[in-house]
Amino acid sequence: MKLDMFQFIDSSVDYINTKKDFINYVAKEVNRFFYKLLEDDDFFLNSNYRIKMDNSIKEKMLRQNFFNKLDHPREVLDYLNDIVGVRLECRFNSDEEIIFNRIKDTFHIKGDGEYFKTDLNDNIYLNMSEEQPQYQKNGFEIYKIDGKYIDGDEELLFELQIKSMVNVFWGEIDHIILYKNFNYMITEDFIRNIMYSIKSNLEMVDSQLNNIYDRLKDIEESKTENTKSQLKSILSKSIHDTYILKLKKETGLLIDLRLISDLVVDFLFAKLEIDDDINSNNRIIELFDTINQLNRKKMVFGKNIILENIKYRNNLNKKLGNSMKITINKDFRWNLCLKIIIDLIKEENNIIFIQFIDYIVHTISYRVGKAVEGINLCKRDRHKLKYDLLNVIIDFYCKDLDINYFNIEDMRKLQVNIEKFLENISKPEDLLDLDINEFEDIMCKQYM
């Protein structure tokens, strides 16, 4: 039985396909309009469009959790702002701003909300209120404008990009090598630095790519990290690559699983008490052997994980566990995370689930404990303060169990935020002025 999420995604794609004629029409009309608008300018080279394929739509819906945002598949086109993408190409980077200003001057009539329209076309609207250029996740700037096409009762969102020849070329490299390549790379930061160098120095592409290869070998062979960190990185890479290939083969989807594989490995090392000793090495070998066996087996993704009669250690674990029990059969990432752990550990689902909840609560508790241990309070007051903070934090997580909350960097930020929140506590009397519930506002800002 598929998760409701997959059924929802399939239904959404089916609905989009019923609108294909209108989508194709909009793509051609928007592309034609902007080509006509700019065709006489010598800095303008070309315009082209693309329509998002079914698999790309599914991947985006998974990545952005559309299932939890929408009530019906028919609403998907109200959220999918780039099912049609139109790209305006120019010669140089400086020409991008010229084209943007030309468009801004053309779309000067106030329309609906943040959208503006032009007297040259009654159907096309652009959001000219957003600051341009925008910053992408890779740190580079891009002129990217949200638009919508309105024809009677029909409406479709689209995305308009302005790119120079260099940025078109760079965009293809970035999209294929970095954005769409989810093979786990321990040295990803280094690759990004080199790729950025290529962007500003295109005539040296061959030499730079050669440097990437040589540098990758050096880093892979280096012994600067301790054994445990190296083992965790290698094991995480192995898990990631195994499941991403299986996921692609069985479902046709390709999503980034690095955070999931890291979380799985952190849990495995804690559960199996893996350290730098001979027994731990044997456990690592067993895990690699299990992964190797899984490589040869057919996998089914998106099945509900059945858990019954769970007995938790305490109320905090029960609170998080009850929320997680629901989430793992709604959120694909959590479902996959638990599936990988179940595949690797040959124990009952209930036992594994309880141990996983214990690990998550312990991870949070450790950060809270580190934050309060230096405060000048008696042991009893520190314990109560820690417990009160844990309740607020667990309550916050239970409202929106995003798997991204539990990566090591966010856990470190959590500890820092707690330390700042408690920085004025120097004696027991100060606790009277402390409103623990205000810490939830701090967490909202951390994850906004």
Stockholm file with secondary structure:
# STOCKHOLM 1.0

chainA/1-448         MKLDMFQFIDSSVDYINTKKDFINYVAKEVNRFFYKLLEDDDFFLNSNYRIKMDNSIKEKMLRQNFFNKLDHPREVLDYLNDIVGVRLECRFNSDEEIIFNRIKDTFHIKGDGEYFKTDLNDNIYLNMSEEQPQYQKNGFEIYKIDGKYIDGDEELLFELQIKSMVNVFWGEIDHIILYKNFNYMITEDFIRNIMYSIKSNLEMVDSQLNNIYDRLKDIEESKTENTKSQLKSILSKSIHDTYILKLKKETGLLIDLRLISDLVVDFLFAKLEIDDDINSNNRIIELFDTINQLNRKKMVFGKNIILENIKYRNNLNKKLGNSMKITINKDFRWNLCLKIIIDLIKEENNIIFIQFIDYIVHTISYRVGKAVEGINLCKRDRHKLKYDLLNVIIDFYCKDLDINYFNIEDMRKLQVNIEKFLENISKPEDLLDLDINEFEDIMCKQYM
#=GR chainA/1-448 SS CBCHHHHHHHHHHHHHHHTHHHHHHHHHHHHHHHHHHHTTCTTEEEEEEEECCHHHHHHHHHHTTHHHHCSSGGGHHHHCTTSEEEEEEESSHHHHHHHHHHHHHHSCEECSTTEEEETTEEEEEEECCSCSSEECTTSCEEEEEEEEEEETTEEEEEEEEEEEHHHHHHHHHIIIIIISCCSCCTTHHHHHHHHHHHHHCGGGHHHHHHHHHHHHHHHHHCCCSCHHHHHHHHHHHHHHHHHHHHHHHHHSCCCCCHHHHHHHHHHHHHHTTCCSSHHHHHHHHHHHHHHHHHHTSCCCCSBCCCCCSCCCSSHHHHHHHHHHHHHTTTCHHHHHHHHHHHHHSCSCHHHHHHHHHHHHHHHHHHHHHHHHTTSSCCHHHHHHHHHHHHHHHHHHHHHSCCGGGGSHHHHHHHHHHHHHHTTTCCSGGGGGGCCGGGHHHHHHHHHC
#=GC SS_cons         CBCHHHHHHHHHHHHHHHTHHHHHHHHHHHHHHHHHHHTTCTTEEEEEEEECCHHHHHHHHHHTTHHHHCSSGGGHHHHCTTSEEEEEEESSHHHHHHHHHHHHHHSCEECSTTEEEETTEEEEEEECCSCSSEECTTSCEEEEEEEEEEETTEEEEEEEEEEEHHHHHHHHHIIIIIISCCSCCTTHHHHHHHHHHHHHCGGGHHHHHHHHHHHHHHHHHCCCSCHHHHHHHHHHHHHHHHHHHHHHHHHSCCCCCHHHHHHHHHHHHHHTTCCSSHHHHHHHHHHHHHHHHHHTSCCCCSBCCCCCSCCCSSHHHHHHHHHHHHHTTTCHHHHHHHHHHHHHSCSCHHHHHHHHHHHHHHHHHHHHHHHHTTSSCCHHHHHHHHHHHHHHHHHHHHHSCCGGGGSHHHHHHHHHHHHHHTTTCCSGGGGGGCCGGGHHHHHHHHHC
//
